[in-house]
Amino acid sequence: MVTMGSEHGERWRSYWVRVGDRPTVGVVVTFAWMFSKRQHLVPYTRLYGASGCDSLVCHPSVLNLWFPSRAEALAVQILDELAKEVKDNPRPIVFATFSGGAKTCLYKILQILQGTGETGSQYAGKYRAVETCVRGQVHDSSPIDFVSALGARFASFTVSQMLGWSNPVVPAISHAVANVMDFFFLPAYELQRADFWLTLKQSSKLGPFLIFCSTNDHLAPYNTINEFATVLRELGGQVDLVVWDTSDHVGHLRNYPKEYHGAVKSFLDRCLNVSNTYDLKGISNSVSLQDQFGLTRNLLINSKL
């Protein structure tokens, strides 16, 4: 694997991890959990690379949870990068999000691509080339419903991750911070919450979902995720829901590597072979993306023989 690129701006970090030694057939855009570091994402980018996908990794700021304008700015940055990537070489794109990554960036990307809400209407048609390449979403310990009590638990988790240790004082501080945030932002926050869930549900038309969760994850409760999966299916979406009885928040790959690898590989193989139509450089004739992507995929398969 070859890591390319550097930090884009001072507030957010995004970078490419290229397969490097063989042809690639897709891109996985990865939204990491808060306070994660590059080395935490290496097992995932290697897994995506084994299926022939380069990775565009993004580490959002925790402040994006409360300030949608920050999430939108990051979404535009990522979409600009993807637009350059697919301009001359369109290929499948899959979004992979961990923990709160859907709230800190992904849902704003989905709004822009789908032209929904105030955010989406500002960018109507600008990222059409990216939208036509989107093939699906992977959610690991996600999505999270950011109500106050759960937000406090999530803050405790992220602070502990940042400090590298747990302390009984952290939960108390987190609840106090959540109460302060509620006092100042609750009306707007409830609107954001409704906007967030509506956007994710509407994105079922962009491709299938693969969701990893566990019944003992108190940050990403199983009932919330299962209800989300049920709604997606009712809307006609395809959902693969992988559930474990005991597994840590964002710890599923570490705890169940064989099952996790198999599910991701099967899902990516399916996404990389989905056909669609698009207009290439403004030409009116529709060209099958399967023709474009299938050629590259055959090169990848042959290179392994």
Kinemage of the C-alpha trace (Angstrom):
@kinemage 1
@onewidth
@group {chain A} dominant
@subgroup {mainchain}
@vectorlist {calphas} color= white
{ca met a 1} P 0.000 0.000 0.000
{ca val a 2} L 1.205 3.495 -0.817
{ca thr a 3} L 0.053 6.532 1.172
{ca met a 4} L -0.146 9.660 -0.943
{ca gly a 5} L -1.086 13.219 -0.220
{ca ser a 6} L -0.983 15.182 3.012
{ca glu a 7} L -3.231 17.119 5.305
{ca his a 8} L -5.721 19.284 3.452
{ca gly a 9} L -5.976 22.393 5.563
{ca glu a 10} L -5.320 22.861 9.257
{ca arg a 11} L -8.696 21.833 10.625
{ca trp a 12} L -9.309 18.532 8.896
{ca arg a 13} L -7.104 15.738 7.670
{ca ser a 14} L -7.729 13.778 4.506
{ca tyr a 15} L -5.322 11.702 2.486
{ca trp a 16} L -5.138 8.998 -0.162
{ca val a 17} L -3.996 5.444 0.431
{ca arg a 18} L -3.290 3.967 -3.005
{ca val a 19} L -3.058 0.253 -3.752
{ca gly a 20} L -0.051 1.175 -5.842
{ca asp a 21} L 1.177 -2.131 -7.240
{ca arg a 22} L -1.760 -3.181 -9.423
{ca pro a 23} L -4.794 -1.737 -11.234
{ca thr a 24} L -7.636 -0.540 -9.015
{ca val a 25} L -11.335 -0.685 -9.754
{ca gly a 26} L -12.889 1.567 -7.128
{ca val a 27} L -12.564 4.111 -4.344
{ca val a 28} L -13.650 3.735 -0.726
{ca val a 29} L -14.139 7.085 1.006
{ca thr a 30} L -13.599 6.445 4.710
{ca phe a 31} L -14.922 8.711 7.467
{ca ala a 32} L -13.028 7.790 10.617
{ca trp a 33} L -14.233 8.066 14.186
{ca met a 34} L -13.288 11.146 16.181
{ca phe a 35} L -9.751 11.331 17.575
{ca ser a 36} L -8.670 8.346 15.500
{ca lys a 37} L -5.205 8.350 13.970
{ca arg a 38} L -3.789 7.110 10.697
{ca gln a 39} L -2.578 3.845 12.145
{ca his a 40} L -6.078 3.012 13.375
{ca leu a 41} L -7.355 2.991 9.776
{ca val a 42} L -4.568 0.847 8.301
{ca pro a 43} L -6.395 -2.504 8.757
{ca tyr a 44} L -9.414 -1.078 6.927
{ca thr a 45} L -7.536 0.481 4.015
{ca arg a 46} L -5.657 -2.785 3.572
{ca leu a 47} L -8.958 -4.645 3.500
{ca tyr a 48} L -10.378 -2.283 0.868
{ca gly a 49} L -7.132 -2.480 -1.100
{ca ala a 50} L -7.383 -6.274 -1.217
{ca ser a 51} L -10.647 -5.808 -3.144
{ca gly a 52} L -8.975 -3.426 -5.576
{ca cys a 53} L -9.970 -0.107 -4.037
{ca asp a 54} L -7.932 2.997 -3.302
{ca ser a 55} L -8.952 4.765 -0.098
{ca leu a 56} L -9.626 8.432 0.519
{ca val a 57} L -9.482 8.704 4.313
{ca cys a 58} L -10.967 11.574 6.270
{ca his a 59} L -10.563 12.332 9.997
{ca pro a 60} L -13.341 14.837 10.839
{ca ser a 61} L -13.235 17.214 13.762
{ca val a 62} L -15.507 16.445 16.712
{ca leu a 63} L -16.864 20.007 16.422
{ca asn a 64} L -18.573 18.984 13.182
{ca leu a 65} L -21.141 17.160 15.322
{ca trp a 66} L -22.557 20.479 16.531
{ca phe a 67} L -21.739 22.810 13.659
{ca pro a 68} L -23.193 21.720 10.278
{ca ser a 69} L -21.296 24.465 8.448
{ca arg a 70} L -18.056 22.701 9.342
{ca ala a 71} L -19.415 19.361 8.141
{ca glu a 72} L -20.516 21.022 4.901
{ca ala a 73} L -17.108 22.610 4.313
{ca leu a 74} L -15.447 19.241 4.780
{ca ala a 75} L -18.000 17.592 2.481
{ca val a 76} L -17.210 20.076 -0.290
{ca gln a 77} L -13.489 19.465 0.173
{ca ile a 78} L -13.971 15.693 -0.187
{ca leu a 79} L -16.306 16.057 -3.179
{ca asp a 80} L -13.835 18.353 -4.936
{ca glu a 81} L -11.157 15.694 -4.466
{ca leu a 82} L -13.452 12.970 -5.796
{ca ala a 83} L -14.477 15.105 -8.769
{ca lys a 84} L -10.823 15.394 -9.799
{ca glu a 85} L -10.375 11.653 -9.298
{ca val a 86} L -13.263 10.550 -11.543
{ca lys a 87} L -13.035 13.305 -14.156
{ca asp a 88} L -10.985 11.255 -16.602
{ca asn a 89} L -11.349 7.831 -15.003
{ca pro a 90} L -14.876 7.216 -13.639
{ca arg a 91} L -15.020 4.262 -11.277
{ca pro a 92} L -17.249 3.028 -8.429
{ca ile a 93} L -17.260 4.927 -5.142
{ca val a 94} L -18.304 3.417 -1.805
{ca phe a 95} L -18.671 5.433 1.397
{ca ala a 96} L -17.501 3.800 4.643
{ca thr a 97} L -18.255 5.504 7.925
{ca phe a 98} L -17.376 4.696 11.521
{ca ser a 99} L -19.158 5.784 14.690
{ca gly a 100} L -20.094 9.477 14.342
{ca gly a 101} L -18.567 9.859 10.863
{ca ala a 102} L -21.996 9.962 9.247
{ca lys a 103} L -22.878 13.079 11.251
{ca thr a 104} L -19.519 14.840 10.951
{ca cys a 105} L -19.415 14.728 7.141
{ca leu a 106} L -21.176 11.941 5.218
{ca tyr a 107} L -24.734 13.222 5.520
{ca lys a 108} L -23.698 16.584 4.072
{ca ile a 109} L -22.084 14.805 1.121
{ca leu a 110} L -25.317 12.880 0.583
{ca gln a 111} L -27.363 16.094 0.701
{ca ile a 112} L -25.124 17.741 -1.876
{ca leu a 113} L -25.183 14.731 -4.200
{ca gln a 114} L -28.952 14.323 -3.927
{ca gly a 115} L -29.733 18.037 -4.047
{ca thr a 116} L -31.788 17.891 -0.852
{ca gly a 117} L -32.232 20.493 1.851
{ca glu a 118} L -30.699 23.950 1.909
{ca thr a 119} L -27.225 22.486 1.561
{ca gly a 120} L -27.990 20.367 -1.488
{ca ser a 121} L -29.821 23.095 -3.379
{ca gln a 122} L -26.696 25.280 -3.377
{ca tyr a 123} L -24.691 22.729 -5.343
{ca ala a 124} L -27.328 21.397 -7.757
{ca gly a 125} L -25.639 19.350 -10.469
{ca lys a 126} L -22.106 20.421 -9.561
{ca tyr a 127} L -20.969 16.940 -8.560
{ca arg a 128} L -23.001 14.919 -11.035
{ca ala a 129} L -19.912 12.970 -12.137
{ca val a 130} L -19.348 11.862 -8.533
{ca glu a 131} L -22.989 11.005 -7.893
{ca thr a 132} L -23.169 8.641 -10.870
{ca cys a 133} L -20.179 6.719 -9.506
{ca val a 134} L -21.588 6.120 -5.999
{ca arg a 135} L -22.366 2.443 -5.455
{ca gly a 136} L -23.072 1.922 -1.759
{ca gln a 137} L -22.359 2.580 1.905
{ca val a 138} L -20.663 0.690 4.739
{ca his a 139} L -21.589 1.658 8.302
{ca asp a 140} L -19.488 0.347 11.191
{ca ser a 141} L -20.971 1.131 14.630
{ca ser a 142} L -23.071 3.666 12.765
{ca pro a 143} L -25.301 5.609 12.388
{ca ile a 144} L -25.582 7.094 15.870
{ca asp a 145} L -28.652 8.949 17.091
{ca phe a 146} L -27.255 12.025 18.806
{ca val a 147} L -29.784 12.651 21.539
{ca ser a 148} L -28.473 14.279 24.708
{ca ala a 149} L -27.900 11.219 26.918
{ca leu a 150} L -26.322 9.243 24.116
{ca gly a 151} L -24.286 12.257 23.106
{ca ala a 152} L -22.849 12.395 26.623
{ca arg a 153} L -21.834 8.722 26.453
{ca phe a 154} L -20.308 9.313 23.039
{ca ala a 155} L -18.359 12.298 24.362
{ca ser a 156} L -17.064 10.131 27.206
{ca phe a 157} L -15.902 7.537 24.700
{ca thr a 158} L -14.185 10.048 22.411
{ca val a 159} L -12.453 11.851 25.284
{ca ser a 160} L -11.205 8.522 26.639
{ca gln a 161} L -9.956 7.635 23.156
{ca met a 162} L -8.142 10.955 22.918
{ca leu a 163} L -6.505 10.624 26.350
{ca gly a 164} L -5.808 6.919 26.007
{ca trp a 165} L -7.313 6.085 29.390
{ca ser a 166} L -10.641 6.067 31.220
{ca asn a 167} L -11.433 8.142 34.279
{ca pro a 168} L -14.638 8.216 36.383
{ca val a 169} L -14.605 11.998 36.140
{ca val a 170} L -14.953 11.943 32.337
{ca pro a 171} L -18.638 10.823 32.233
{ca ala a 172} L -19.650 13.519 34.709
{ca ile a 173} L -17.869 16.194 32.692
{ca ser a 174} L -19.396 14.860 29.469
{ca his a 175} L -22.920 15.032 30.877
{ca ala a 176} L -22.279 18.588 32.056
{ca val a 177} L -21.029 19.568 28.611
{ca ala a 178} L -24.068 17.896 27.001
{ca asn a 179} L -26.390 19.911 29.265
{ca val a 180} L -24.638 23.143 28.289
{ca met a 181} L -24.842 22.251 24.595
{ca asp a 182} L -28.532 21.438 25.036
{ca phe a 183} L -29.163 24.818 26.638
{ca phe a 184} L -27.609 26.764 23.773
{ca phe a 185} L -28.272 24.526 20.764
{ca leu a 186} L -31.231 22.221 21.508
{ca pro a 187} L -33.823 23.721 19.101
{ca ala a 188} L -31.342 23.845 16.217
{ca tyr a 189} L -29.900 20.492 17.193
{ca glu a 190} L -33.285 18.771 17.008
{ca leu a 191} L -33.753 20.155 13.489
{ca gln a 192} L -30.291 18.902 12.535
{ca arg a 193} L -31.138 15.485 13.952
{ca ala a 194} L -34.303 15.205 11.841
{ca asp a 195} L -32.390 16.442 8.791
{ca phe a 196} L -29.664 13.861 9.419
{ca trp a 197} L -31.980 10.842 9.570
{ca leu a 198} L -34.079 11.979 6.617
{ca thr a 199} L -30.943 12.369 4.500
{ca leu a 200} L -29.642 8.893 5.366
{ca lys a 201} L -33.002 7.296 4.576
{ca gln a 202} L -33.252 9.109 1.238
{ca ser a 203} L -29.802 7.844 0.281
{ca ser a 204} L -31.156 4.299 -0.131
{ca lys a 205} L -31.503 5.080 -3.845
{ca leu a 206} L -27.724 5.536 -4.161
{ca gly a 207} L -26.947 1.867 -3.592
{ca pro a 208} L -26.936 -0.956 -1.024
{ca phe a 209} L -25.892 -0.760 2.626
{ca leu a 210} L -23.622 -2.972 4.715
{ca ile a 211} L -24.055 -2.292 8.430
{ca phe a 212} L -22.010 -3.721 11.309
{ca cys a 213} L -23.280 -3.490 14.874
{ca ser a 214} L -23.570 -5.372 18.166
{ca thr a 215} L -26.292 -5.740 20.764
{ca asn a 216} L -24.027 -4.565 23.591
{ca asp a 217} L -22.848 -1.339 21.914
{ca his a 218} L -24.355 1.453 24.020
{ca leu a 219} L -22.990 4.187 21.746
{ca ala a 220} L -24.606 2.783 18.601
{ca pro a 221} L -27.605 0.892 20.046
{ca tyr a 222} L -28.794 -2.133 18.098
{ca asn a 223} L -32.451 -1.075 18.287
{ca thr a 224} L -31.702 2.251 16.585
{ca ile a 225} L -29.630 0.643 13.836
{ca asn a 226} L -32.098 -2.193 13.272
{ca glu a 227} L -34.954 0.309 12.977
{ca phe a 228} L -32.908 2.291 10.452
{ca ala a 229} L -32.231 -0.873 8.427
{ca thr a 230} L -35.931 -1.748 8.483
{ca val a 231} L -36.912 1.680 7.142
{ca leu a 232} L -34.325 1.422 4.367
{ca arg a 233} L -35.755 -1.937 3.301
{ca glu a 234} L -39.292 -0.524 3.350
{ca leu a 235} L -38.066 2.208 1.006
{ca gly a 236} L -36.731 -0.426 -1.380
{ca gly a 237} L -33.121 -0.316 -0.240
{ca gln a 238} L -30.830 -3.335 -0.051
{ca val a 239} L -29.381 -3.820 3.426
{ca asp a 240} L -26.935 -6.400 4.768
{ca leu a 241} L -27.067 -6.153 8.569
{ca val a 242} L -24.309 -7.999 10.453
{ca val a 243} L -24.999 -8.249 14.192
{ca trp a 244} L -22.853 -9.675 16.982
{ca asp a 245} L -23.942 -10.265 20.570
{ca thr a 246} L -20.746 -8.900 22.075
{ca ser a 247} L -18.349 -6.565 20.292
{ca asp a 248} L -16.777 -3.215 21.095
{ca his a 249} L -17.757 0.061 19.494
{ca val a 250} L -15.678 0.274 16.267
{ca gly a 251} L -14.034 -2.961 17.353
{ca his a 252} L -15.816 -5.447 15.079
{ca leu a 253} L -12.902 -6.004 12.691
{ca arg a 254} L -10.571 -6.669 15.597
{ca asn a 255} L -13.015 -9.007 17.353
{ca tyr a 256} L -14.331 -10.910 14.324
{ca pro a 257} L -11.745 -10.525 11.544
{ca lys a 258} L -12.829 -13.513 9.439
{ca glu a 259} L -16.510 -12.597 9.363
{ca tyr a 260} L -15.752 -8.900 8.861
{ca his a 261} L -13.350 -9.527 5.976
{ca gly a 262} L -15.817 -11.858 4.263
{ca ala a 263} L -18.739 -9.429 4.540
{ca val a 264} L -16.732 -6.455 3.237
{ca lys a 265} L -15.201 -8.396 0.353
{ca ser a 266} L -18.588 -9.754 -0.743
{ca phe a 267} L -20.178 -6.305 -0.489
{ca leu a 268} L -17.420 -4.511 -2.393
{ca asp a 269} L -17.412 -7.172 -5.102
{ca arg a 270} L -21.128 -6.584 -5.556
{ca cys a 271} L -20.771 -2.785 -5.601
{ca leu a 272} L -17.885 -2.847 -8.057
{ca asn a 273} L -19.934 -4.844 -10.543
{ca val a 274} L -23.144 -2.802 -10.434
{ca ser a 275} L -23.917 -1.166 -13.784
{ca asn a 276} L -25.227 2.341 -14.221
{ca thr a 277} L -25.352 5.012 -16.897
{ca tyr a 278} L -23.660 8.370 -17.114
{ca asp a 279} L -22.799 11.083 -19.588
{ca leu a 280} L -19.086 11.179 -20.302
{ca lys a 281} L -17.746 14.755 -20.645
{ca gly a 282} L -21.140 16.076 -21.697
{ca ile a 283} L -21.705 13.559 -24.488
{ca ser a 284} L -25.397 12.783 -24.792
{ca asn a 285} L -24.908 9.065 -25.435
{ca ser a 286} L -25.278 7.009 -22.255
{ca val a 287} L -22.401 4.619 -21.647
{ca ser a 288} L -22.637 1.641 -19.310
{ca leu a 289} L -20.396 2.058 -16.300
{ca gln a 290} L -20.148 -1.722 -16.315
{ca asp a 291} L -18.222 -1.414 -19.605
{ca gln a 292} L -15.775 1.050 -18.045
{ca phe a 293} L -15.470 -0.615 -14.631
{ca gly a 294} L -15.579 -4.188 -15.933
{ca leu a 295} L -12.500 -3.638 -18.088
{ca thr a 296} L -10.467 -2.398 -15.141
{ca arg a 297} L -11.752 -5.210 -12.940
{ca asn a 298} L -10.711 -7.806 -15.513
{ca leu a 299} L -7.219 -6.290 -15.507
{ca leu a 300} L -7.128 -6.609 -11.738
{ca ile a 301} L -8.287 -10.225 -11.769
{ca asn a 302} L -5.824 -11.145 -14.519
{ca ser a 303} L -2.968 -9.507 -12.608
{ca lys a 304} L -3.585 -11.935 -9.756
{ca leu a 305} L -3.360 -15.031 -11.969
